[in-house]
Amino acid sequence: MPMKRVLLTGANNLIGSHILDQLLTRNVAVRAVVGSRDEALSLQQQYPVTGHPTLDFAIVPQKDIAVPGAYDLALSGSQEPFDTVIHTVPPDPSEEADCLSRFINVETEALISFLRSIKEVAPRVQRVIVTTSLTPFARWLVDPQVERIPRIGNPSSPTAAEIDSEYVLATSRASDNIVCDAVWKWSKDTPVGFDLVSLAAPSIYGPSIRPLSNSSDLEDANRRIWNICSNNFSELVTSPPYGIDYYTDVRDLAFANVQAVFMPEARNKRFLISAGAMPAGSVIAEFLRNQFPEFGSRIRPDSSPPRQPISGDPPIDFVDTHLAASILGLVRYRMAEETLTDLARQILELHRRKEWKRVIQS
């Protein structure tokens, strides 16, 4: 019998797919929650039942994730009870939020609703791990109307004005802390049988578990790298970096999540998983041009809006890795060069397939 049984939300997204892959290598039984039947079928093909008999699936459509009770069926209907839940799918309240406080309230209410379902439907859960990124808050701060889903062929910067990176970073971190404070207070005022672990990343870069089918498969900050690697206007995707200059490699964030499943010392702890600062767009472009001559003239300067550099020393939270190292064993973070190299290889392969497809069609 596997050591653990985990329910994982967002098992098909960038971070969730890496967490799923690492959990399965640790002999953990997983119920992967995805947004559609097609996503479930895709994961079933990637992880056939013959090799992964302890993996099963549940479907919660993206449009329903903030609805109270949306996860009830996924949390129940299992012969073996879950002892851990990893939640990687925050709601997207940008369409409902006309101010930052409303944005924070919607995020908070959705998360508490999810935890309430765990308390009522899966009382044997012992730990809930909530993984977030600062990107949604930064995205709203830079432009509340900016699209969450990448749109091909009509890229737009969030604003022509210079982005105050220091303000965006500080406000996004403060907003995330407000949500965490409210959730922790709820868990104390409403006694639950599980402890909480919070993992936050500033922005998330890194290769996908599966080969890219098209540029719309790119998630999070990876869309920014695609735009640097493509000089064809029709191929660009909406990709503002939202002023967050610090990053985490998706594989390191997934490792931290999996470690949090097993480490008792992580109980009721908050971790900021940050590898440091991602280089400026011009530096990224030059690095990729030197590492991958195959890109040729595709490499273009980063079209992101100009940013005010952060003055003084970097925020201590984003450079102090002691807590994650001592409790989660995350002692080495992938450097930006490694993250960019591995991601660029996938993007280059996608370019090659697209070019080969054009040759065949012609």
PAGU-812147 format. One line per 4 residues: number of its first residue (from 0); their letters; for each residue x, y, z of C-alpha. Coordinates in Angstrom, 2 decimals, padded with zeros to 5 digits. Example, Ala and Ser with C-alpha at 12.3 -4.5 7.8 and 13.67 -1.06 7.14 Angstrom:
0) as) 012.30,-004.50,007.80 | 013.67,-001.06,007.14 .
END
This chain:
0) mpmk) 000.00,000.00,000.00 | 001.39,003.45,-000.89 | 002.69,005.60,001.93 | 000.38,008.51,001.16 .
4) rvll) -002.86,009.26,-000.66 | -002.98,012.77,-002.10 | -005.65,014.78,-003.88 | -003.99,017.19,-006.28 .
8) tgan) -005.93,020.02,-007.92 | -004.75,021.52,-011.19 | -002.91,018.32,-012.09 | -002.75,019.36,-015.74 .
12) nlig) -001.37,022.88,-015.29 | 002.32,023.78,-015.30 | 003.00,023.42,-011.58 | 000.41,020.67,-011.00 .
16) shil) 001.81,018.43,-013.72 | 005.30,018.64,-012.22 | 003.95,017.89,-008.75 | 002.03,014.90,-010.13 .
20) dqll) 005.12,013.54,-011.85 | 007.23,013.83,-008.69 | 004.52,012.32,-006.47 | 004.22,009.27,-008.70 .
24) trnv) 007.97,008.69,-008.56 | 007.64,008.62,-004.75 | 005.02,005.82,-004.81 | 002.23,008.15,-003.72 .
28) avra) -001.37,007.35,-004.61 | -002.87,010.39,-006.32 | -006.29,011.57,-007.39 | -005.56,014.11,-010.09 .
32) vvgs) -008.22,016.80,-010.40 | -008.37,018.35,-013.88 | -010.68,020.72,-015.71 | -012.04,018.51,-018.46 .
36) rdea) -012.36,014.94,-019.74 | -009.80,015.69,-022.46 | -007.25,016.70,-019.83 | -007.91,013.48,-017.92 .
40) lslq) -007.47,011.41,-021.09 | -004.20,013.19,-021.84 | -002.83,012.33,-018.40 | -004.08,008.74,-018.70 .
44) qqyp) -002.07,008.40,-021.89 | 000.99,009.86,-020.20 | 000.61,007.67,-017.11 | -001.05,004.38,-018.22 .
48) vtgh) -002.85,002.41,-015.55 | -000.51,-000.55,-016.03 | 002.37,001.49,-014.68 | 000.43,003.71,-012.31 .
52) ptld) -002.43,001.72,-010.77 | -002.75,004.14,-007.82 | -003.55,007.15,-010.04 | -007.17,008.12,-010.63 .
56) faiv) -008.95,011.24,-011.82 | -011.72,013.68,-011.02 | -013.06,016.56,-013.09 | -013.91,020.06,-011.84 .
60) pqkd) -014.47,022.51,-014.71 | -012.47,025.73,-014.50 | -015.65,027.81,-014.46 | -016.81,026.04,-011.27 .
64) iavp) -013.69,026.09,-009.12 | -014.89,029.04,-006.99 | -018.37,027.57,-006.53 | -018.95,026.26,-002.97 .
68) gayd) -018.90,022.47,-002.97 | -017.31,022.21,-006.42 | -014.69,019.78,-005.13 | -016.99,017.71,-002.92 .
72) lals) -017.29,014.81,-005.35 | -013.55,014.76,-005.98 | -012.87,014.71,-002.23 | -015.27,011.81,-001.68 .
76) gsqe) -015.93,008.64,-003.63 | -012.64,007.01,-002.73 | -012.20,003.71,-000.92 | -008.93,004.91,000.54 .
80) pfdt) -009.29,008.27,002.33 | -006.97,011.14,001.49 | -004.45,012.23,004.08 | -003.08,015.19,002.08 .
84) viht) -004.52,017.74,-000.33 | -002.37,019.93,-002.60 | -004.28,022.88,-004.04 | -002.75,024.67,-007.04 .
88) vppd) -005.82,026.24,-008.70 | -006.71,029.71,-007.42 | -009.85,031.32,-008.85 | -009.54,034.14,-011.34 .
92) psee) -011.51,036.97,-009.74 | -010.27,039.72,-012.05 | -013.62,039.97,-013.84 | -015.45,040.42,-010.53 .
96) adcl) -012.96,042.68,-008.78 | -013.28,046.41,-009.26 | -010.65,047.13,-006.60 | -007.75,045.31,-005.00 .
100) srfi) -009.61,044.68,-001.74 | -012.40,042.97,-003.67 | -009.83,040.89,-005.53 | -008.32,039.78,-002.21 .
104) nvet) -011.76,039.01,-000.74 | -012.75,036.82,-003.68 | -009.48,034.88,-003.44 | -009.94,034.47,000.30 .
108) eali) -013.57,033.37,000.12 | -012.83,030.79,-002.57 | -009.95,029.30,-000.58 | -011.95,029.14,002.66 .
112) sflr) -014.82,027.51,000.76 | -012.39,024.87,-000.51 | -011.04,024.23,002.99 | -014.59,024.02,004.36 .
116) sike) -015.34,021.27,001.82 | -012.28,019.34,002.99 | -013.40,019.66,006.61 | -016.92,018.42,005.83 .
120) vapr) -016.32,015.87,003.09 | -012.83,014.51,003.82 | -012.41,014.64,007.61 | -009.41,012.30,007.58 .
124) vqrv) -007.22,014.76,005.68 | -004.27,015.67,007.88 | -002.54,018.33,005.79 | -003.55,020.86,003.16 .
128) ivtt) -000.84,022.46,001.03 | -001.82,025.63,-000.81 | 000.45,026.75,-003.65 | 000.12,030.25,-005.05 .
132) sltp) 001.96,032.72,-007.23 | 002.19,036.48,-006.82 | 001.45,036.85,-010.53 | -002.37,037.18,-010.27 .
136) farw) -002.05,040.10,-007.86 | 000.66,041.74,-009.98 | -001.42,041.21,-013.10 | -004.36,043.00,-011.54 .
140) lvdp) -002.18,045.84,-010.24 | -000.63,046.48,-013.65 | -003.90,046.20,-015.56 | -007.14,044.78,-014.10 .
144) qver) -008.45,044.13,-017.62 | -005.48,042.18,-018.96 | -006.26,038.71,-020.27 | -005.39,035.66,-018.24 .
148) ipri) -005.58,033.27,-021.20 | -002.84,033.85,-023.79 | -004.12,035.21,-027.09 | -002.09,034.57,-030.21 .
152) gnps) -001.36,037.23,-032.77 | -002.44,040.29,-030.81 | 000.05,040.87,-028.05 | -000.45,043.88,-025.89 .
156) spta) 001.59,045.33,-023.12 | -000.39,046.00,-019.97 | 000.36,049.67,-020.08 | 002.59,052.05,-021.90 .
160) aeid) 003.66,053.63,-018.65 | 006.69,052.53,-016.72 | 005.96,049.80,-014.18 | 007.00,050.46,-010.59 .
164) seyv) 008.43,047.02,-009.85 | 009.07,047.79,-006.20 | 005.44,048.78,-005.63 | 004.06,045.81,-007.59 .
168) lats) 006.26,043.32,-005.74 | 005.54,044.73,-002.27 | 001.80,045.05,-002.84 | 001.50,041.59,-004.38 .
172) rasd) 003.36,040.02,-001.46 | 001.24,041.97,001.04 | -001.96,040.87,-000.73 | -000.89,037.22,-000.62 .
176) nivc) -000.13,037.60,003.10 | -003.58,039.08,003.74 | -005.19,036.04,002.13 | -002.99,033.71,004.19 .
180) davw) -003.76,035.58,007.42 | -007.50,035.33,006.80 | -007.30,031.62,006.00 | -005.17,030.88,009.07 .
184) kwsk) -007.60,032.83,011.25 | -010.52,030.86,009.82 | -008.78,027.56,010.53 | -008.26,028.59,014.16 .
188) dtpv) -011.76,029.94,014.68 | -013.30,026.91,012.95 | -011.36,023.95,014.32 | -010.26,021.65,011.54 .
192) gfdl) -008.51,018.31,011.63 | -005.72,019.31,009.29 | -002.74,021.63,009.39 | -001.95,024.16,006.68 .
196) vsla) 001.16,024.73,004.61 | 001.49,027.72,002.30 | 003.94,027.82,-000.61 | 004.17,031.06,-002.60 .
200) apsi) 006.28,031.77,-005.67 | 006.95,035.24,-007.10 | 006.64,034.14,-010.76 | 007.03,030.70,-012.32 .
204) ygps) 009.27,029.76,-015.24 | 010.40,026.38,-016.54 | 009.83,023.58,-019.04 | 006.55,021.74,-019.37 .
208) irpl) 006.33,018.04,-018.50 | 004.79,017.35,-021.91 | 006.01,018.59,-025.32 | 004.39,021.86,-026.36 .
212) snss) 001.67,021.53,-029.00 | 001.42,025.26,-029.67 | 002.29,028.56,-028.06 | -001.03,028.71,-026.20 .
216) dled) 000.22,025.76,-024.09 | 002.72,028.09,-022.43 | 001.76,029.17,-018.93 | 002.84,031.77,-016.43 .
220) anrr) 006.05,033.66,-017.19 | 007.04,031.16,-019.92 | 004.91,033.22,-022.31 | 007.39,036.07,-021.93 .
224) iwni) 010.25,033.80,-023.11 | 008.22,032.65,-026.11 | 007.81,036.26,-027.21 | 011.56,036.86,-026.94 .
228) csnn) 012.11,033.75,-029.10 | 009.66,034.70,-031.84 | 009.87,037.68,-034.18 | 006.69,036.68,-036.05 .
232) fsel) 003.97,039.06,-034.91 | 001.25,036.50,-035.68 | 002.87,034.04,-033.26 | 003.20,036.35,-030.27 .
236) vtsp) 001.03,035.87,-027.21 | -000.16,038.36,-024.63 | 002.62,038.18,-022.13 | 003.19,041.05,-019.72 .
240) pygi) 005.57,040.10,-016.91 | 003.54,042.28,-014.54 | 006.60,043.79,-012.88 | 007.63,040.70,-010.87 .
244) dyyt) 011.38,040.37,-011.36 | 011.89,037.41,-009.00 | 011.25,033.86,-010.14 | 011.03,030.19,-009.22 .
248) dvrd) 011.76,027.24,-011.48 | 008.61,025.13,-011.66 | 010.59,021.97,-010.82 | 011.91,023.48,-007.59 .
252) lafa) 008.41,024.60,-006.60 | 007.09,021.10,-007.31 | 009.87,019.59,-005.19 | 008.93,021.90,-002.30 .
256) nvqa) 005.30,020.76,-002.57 | 006.21,017.08,-002.51 | 008.58,017.60,000.42 | 005.78,019.37,002.30 .
260) vfmp) 003.71,016.19,002.00 | 006.29,014.23,003.97 | 007.90,016.70,006.38 | 006.08,016.98,009.75 .
264) earn) 008.08,020.14,010.51 | 006.27,021.98,007.68 | 003.11,022.05,009.79 | 001.43,025.49,009.73 .
268) krfl) 004.40,027.10,008.00 | 004.53,029.61,005.17 | 007.28,029.35,002.59 | 008.27,031.80,-000.11 .
272) isag) 010.04,029.77,-002.78 | 012.27,032.17,-004.70 | 015.46,031.53,-006.66 | 016.33,035.21,-006.92 .
276) ampa) 015.99,037.73,-009.73 | 015.33,036.82,-013.35 | 017.59,038.82,-015.69 | 016.22,041.69,-017.74 .
280) gsvi) 014.67,040.90,-021.11 | 017.66,042.21,-023.07 | 020.00,039.96,-021.07 | 017.72,036.96,-021.63 .
284) aefl) 017.66,037.67,-025.37 | 021.46,037.88,-025.56 | 021.86,034.67,-023.52 | 019.48,032.73,-025.77 .
288) rnqf) 021.10,034.13,-028.91 | 024.48,032.83,-027.73 | 023.21,029.47,-026.43 | 020.93,028.69,-029.37 .
292) pefg) 022.23,030.03,-032.69 | 019.43,027.97,-034.28 | 016.95,030.66,-033.27 | 018.71,032.99,-035.69 .
296) srir) 016.78,036.17,-036.31 | 013.82,034.96,-034.25 | 015.36,036.38,-031.08 | 013.95,039.82,-030.43 .
300) pdss) 014.29,042.31,-027.58 | 011.82,041.92,-024.76 | 008.78,044.05,-025.57 | 007.68,044.33,-021.95 .
304) pprq) 007.00,047.80,-020.59 | 009.96,049.56,-018.97 | 010.30,049.14,-015.24 | 011.68,051.18,-012.42 .
308) pisg) 014.48,049.12,-010.84 | 014.10,048.16,-007.20 | 016.16,050.52,-005.10 | 018.38,049.40,-002.28 .
312) dppi) 018.81,045.82,-001.15 | 016.39,043.14,-002.43 | 013.53,042.17,-000.09 | 014.82,039.67,002.46 .
316) dfvd) 011.94,037.24,001.81 | 013.08,036.80,-001.78 | 016.72,036.03,-001.03 | 016.58,034.24,002.35 .
320) thla) 016.13,030.54,001.57 | 016.90,029.24,005.06 | 013.38,028.11,005.98 | 012.81,026.13,002.79 .
324) asil) 016.29,024.65,003.05 | 016.07,023.60,006.70 | 012.54,022.17,006.60 | 011.87,021.18,002.99 .
328) glvr) 015.42,020.29,002.01 | 015.41,022.77,-000.88 | 019.10,023.59,-000.64 | 019.76,024.24,-004.33 .
332) yrma) 017.66,026.37,-006.65 | 018.01,026.13,-010.39 | 019.80,029.17,-011.73 | 018.10,031.31,-014.35 .
336) eetl) 020.49,030.04,-017.03 | 019.42,026.43,-016.44 | 015.74,027.34,-016.38 | 015.99,029.39,-019.57 .
340) tdla) 018.07,026.73,-021.37 | 015.61,023.92,-020.67 | 012.61,026.05,-021.58 | 014.25,027.36,-024.75 .
344) rqil) 014.92,023.80,-025.93 | 011.18,023.11,-025.78 | 010.36,026.34,-027.59 | 012.96,025.60,-030.28 .
348) elhr) 011.48,022.13,-030.81 | 008.02,023.68,-031.15 | 009.35,026.11,-033.77 | 010.84,023.19,-035.70 .
352) rkew) 007.58,021.25,-035.67 | 005.65,024.31,-036.80 | 008.09,024.87,-039.68 | 007.93,021.19,-040.70 .
356) krvi) 004.15,021.39,-040.66 | 004.27,024.41,-042.98 | 006.56,022.50,-045.38 | 004.16,019.54,-045.46 .
360) qs) 001.13,021.77,-045.98 | 002.83,023.63,-048.83 .
END
